[in-house]
Amino acid sequence: AFFVSMGQGTCRLDAADTTGNGRGTTTTYDVTSRAACLDLCFSLGWCTGVEFREARLKCEIWNQTVGYFRTSSSANECIAKQERACADWVGTASCAASIEDLNATTRVDRLLRSCPQACADVTPTCPSDFRQLDANVGGLYLTSGGTVYQSQLEQYHSGYNMFFQMRGQVNAHSGALELTSLSADGGEEALITRARYLVNRLGAKVLLGPYGDESFEAVATVAEESKVVLMGPISKSNETVASHDTVFSMTRHPSDE
């Protein structure tokens, strides 16, 4: 497993959790350092994360999934223990998060290598000051290389960022917007599962679709059945996906000019 630093603030089970201690389920230990706190968590098979308090050298051990993070001016730091592929990261944990490898196993090394620089380059990500907002947007982006890799990055930078007027971990509160991005890598079924998660679990009303006719068509099917809007890098000449009533293109084909 490895640890993902959620940032300075307090851990939460979910957006509705106001207790700060997993609704009374966490255990607090006195430790000598942040590293000792992580070592303690790693030694406990049931530990899912820690909230470390620098001022008092207190280590709060979590036994439930850290699903939310609330920023604060305190010296607390919320650190989630995870061992998941880049494609599976959701919520506030993104590829741009601070990863600390405590036990460099072959699996962990492979997982870290599977999260390429594109994850940081594709700038629409969950904001660092994530919180529950009025509108939800779900993004599905390719995070691995390929023949259209550079054009993908260019599209994300110029199209999506112009639309949302935001870059990377910038505050996304403007316009009451919450953006959660997932990887579009993998097969069609995996992509459909992630799209349905964004719509059904996170309540996304707008989806940002990935490159590739088959991939985009898969997301378009979910958007149509869920009655949500899908935006993506398609042209009017793409008859397959353009026929969907809820699909909008963010690009123009050269023949359209």
C-alpha positions in Angstrom: 0.0 0.0 0.0 1.0 3.6 -0.3 -0.2 6.8 1.3 -1.9 9.8 -0.5 -1.7 13.1 1.3 -5.0 14.8 1.0 -3.6 18.0 2.4 -3.7 20.3 5.4 -7.0 19.7 7.2 -9.2 17.0 8.7 -10.3 13.7 7.5 -14.0 12.9 7.0 -16.1 9.8 6.1 -18.2 11.8 3.7 -19.4 15.4 3.1 -22.0 15.0 5.8 -19.5 13.9 8.5 -18.9 16.8 10.9 -17.4 14.7 13.7 -13.8 14.7 12.5 -13.2 11.3 14.1 -15.0 8.9 11.8 -18.2 9.3 13.9 -16.4 8.1 17.0 -14.5 5.1 15.4 -10.9 6.4 15.3 -8.2 5.7 17.8 -5.6 8.3 18.8 -2.0 7.6 19.7 1.0 9.7 20.9 3.8 9.5 18.4 7.2 11.1 17.9 6.9 12.1 14.3 4.7 12.1 11.1 6.8 9.1 9.9 6.1 7.2 13.1 2.4 7.8 12.6 2.5 6.4 9.0 4.6 3.4 10.2 1.9 2.7 12.9 -0.9 2.8 10.3 1.1 0.6 7.9 1.7 -2.0 10.7 -2.1 -2.3 11.3 -3.9 -4.3 8.7 -7.2 -2.5 9.3 -5.8 1.1 9.2 -7.3 3.1 6.3 -5.5 6.4 6.9 -4.3 8.8 9.5 -4.9 12.4 10.6 -1.6 13.7 12.0 -1.4 16.7 14.4 2.0 18.2 14.2 1.5 20.6 17.1 0.7 17.8 19.6 2.3 14.8 17.8 -1.0 13.1 17.9 -1.7 10.3 15.4 -5.4 9.5 14.7 -5.8 6.1 13.2 -8.8 5.5 10.9 -10.5 2.1 10.4 -13.0 3.3 7.8 -12.4 4.7 4.3 -11.4 8.3 4.2 -13.9 9.5 1.7 -13.8 13.3 2.2 -11.3 16.0 3.2 -12.1 19.3 4.9 -9.5 22.1 4.6 -8.5 24.1 7.7 -5.8 26.4 8.9 -4.8 23.9 11.6 -1.6 21.9 11.6 -3.5 18.7 11.0 -2.8 16.6 7.9 -5.2 14.0 6.4 -3.3 11.1 4.8 -5.2 8.2 3.2 -3.8 4.7 2.8 -4.5 3.4 -0.7 -3.4 0.8 -3.2 -5.4 1.5 -6.3 -4.6 2.2 -9.9 -4.7 5.7 -11.2 -7.9 4.9 -13.1 -9.7 4.0 -9.9 -9.0 7.2 -8.0 -12.0 9.3 -7.2 -13.0 12.3 -5.0 -10.2 14.3 -3.7 -7.5 11.7 -4.4 -6.1 12.4 -7.8 -2.9 11.5 -9.7 -1.6 14.9 -8.7 -1.8 14.0 -5.0 1.3 13.6 -3.0 2.2 9.9 -2.9 4.6 8.4 -0.3 5.7 4.8 -1.0 6.3 3.2 2.4 6.8 -0.3 1.1 8.2 -0.4 -2.4 6.7 -3.6 -3.6 6.6 -4.7 -7.2 2.8 -3.9 -7.3 3.2 -0.4 -5.8 6.1 0.4 -8.2 3.9 -0.7 -11.1 0.9 1.3 -9.9 3.0 4.4 -9.6 4.5 4.0 -13.1 1.0 3.5 -14.5 0.1 7.1 -13.4 2.0 9.1 -16.1 2.8 12.7 -16.3 -0.4 13.1 -18.4 -2.3 12.9 -15.1 -0.8 16.2 -14.0 -0.8 17.7 -17.5 -4.5 17.1 -18.0 -5.3 20.0 -15.8 -9.0 19.8 -15.0 -8.8 17.8 -11.7 -10.5 17.8 -8.3 -9.7 21.2 -6.6 -7.5 21.1 -3.6 -10.2 22.9 -1.6 -12.8 20.2 -2.5 -16.2 20.5 -0.9 -19.8 19.6 -1.7 -21.1 22.2 -4.2 -24.3 22.9 -6.1 -23.3 21.5 -9.6 -21.4 18.4 -10.4 -19.3 17.7 -13.5 -17.7 14.3 -14.3 -14.6 14.1 -16.4 -13.2 11.0 -18.2 -9.8 11.5 -19.6 -7.2 9.3 -21.3 -4.1 9.1 -19.1 -1.9 6.9 -21.1 0.1 7.5 -24.3 -0.9 6.7 -27.9 -0.9 8.0 -31.4 -3.2 11.0 -30.4 -1.5 11.7 -27.1 -0.3 15.2 -27.9 -3.5 16.2 -29.5 -5.3 14.9 -26.4 -3.3 17.2 -24.2 -3.8 20.1 -26.5 -7.6 19.5 -26.6 -7.8 19.3 -22.8 -5.8 22.5 -22.3 -7.6 24.6 -24.9 -11.1 23.2 -24.8 -12.0 22.0 -21.3 -9.9 24.7 -19.5 -11.4 27.5 -21.7 -14.9 26.2 -20.9 -14.4 26.0 -17.1 -11.8 28.8 -16.9 -9.8 26.8 -14.4 -6.4 25.1 -14.3 -5.4 22.1 -12.2 -5.8 22.4 -8.5 -7.2 25.9 -8.7 -10.2 26.9 -6.7 -13.3 25.6 -8.5 -15.9 27.3 -6.4 -16.7 29.9 -9.0 -20.1 29.1 -10.4 -20.8 26.5 -7.7 -18.9 23.9 -9.7 -17.5 20.6 -8.5 -15.3 18.6 -10.9 -14.4 15.0 -10.4 -12.1 13.4 -13.0 -11.6 9.7 -13.7 -9.3 7.9 -16.2 -10.8 6.8 -19.5 -8.1 4.1 -19.9 -9.3 0.5 -20.1 -12.1 -1.3 -21.8 -15.6 -0.2 -22.7 -17.2 -1.9 -19.6 -14.8 -0.2 -17.2 -15.5 3.2 -18.9 -19.3 2.7 -18.6 -18.9 1.7 -14.9 -17.0 4.9 -14.2 -19.4 7.0 -16.1 -22.3 5.6 -14.2 -20.5 6.2 -10.9 -20.1 9.9 -11.8 -23.8 10.2 -12.6 -25.4 7.9 -10.1 -23.1 8.2 -7.0 -21.7 11.8 -7.5 -24.8 13.3 -9.1 -22.9 14.7 -12.1 -25.2 16.6 -14.5 -22.5 17.2 -17.1 -19.9 14.6 -18.4 -16.7 15.5 -20.2 -16.1 12.6 -22.7 -12.9 11.0 -23.8 -11.3 10.7 -27.2 -12.0 7.7 -29.4 -15.3 6.9 -31.1 -16.0 3.7 -29.2 -15.0 5.3 -25.8 -17.1 8.4 -26.4 -20.0 6.3 -27.7 -19.9 4.3 -24.5 -20.1 7.4 -22.3 -22.8 8.9 -24.7 -25.0 5.8 -24.0 -24.7 6.4 -20.2 -25.4 10.1 -20.7 -28.6 9.4 -22.7 -30.0 6.8 -20.3 -29.3 9.1 -17.4 -30.5 12.3 -19.1 -27.3 14.2 -18.5 -25.3 16.4 -20.9 -22.2 15.0 -22.5 -19.5 17.4 -23.9 -16.4 16.2 -25.7 -13.9 16.4 -28.5 -16.1 15.4 -31.4 -17.0 17.1 -34.7 -20.3 17.5 -36.5 -19.0 14.9 -39.0 -19.0 12.2 -36.4 -22.5 10.8 -37.1 -22.3 8.0 -34.5 -22.2 10.2 -31.4 -23.5 13.5 -32.8 -26.9 11.8 -33.2 -27.4 11.8 -29.4 -29.6 14.7 -28.3 -27.6 15.3 -25.1 -24.2 15.4 -26.8 -22.3 18.6 -27.6 -19.0 19.1 -29.4 -16.2 21.2 -28.1 -14.2 21.0 -31.4 -14.7 21.7 -35.0 -13.7 19.5 -37.9 -11.5 21.2 -40.6 -14.3 20.7 -43.1 -16.6 22.7 -40.9 -14.5 25.9 -41.3 
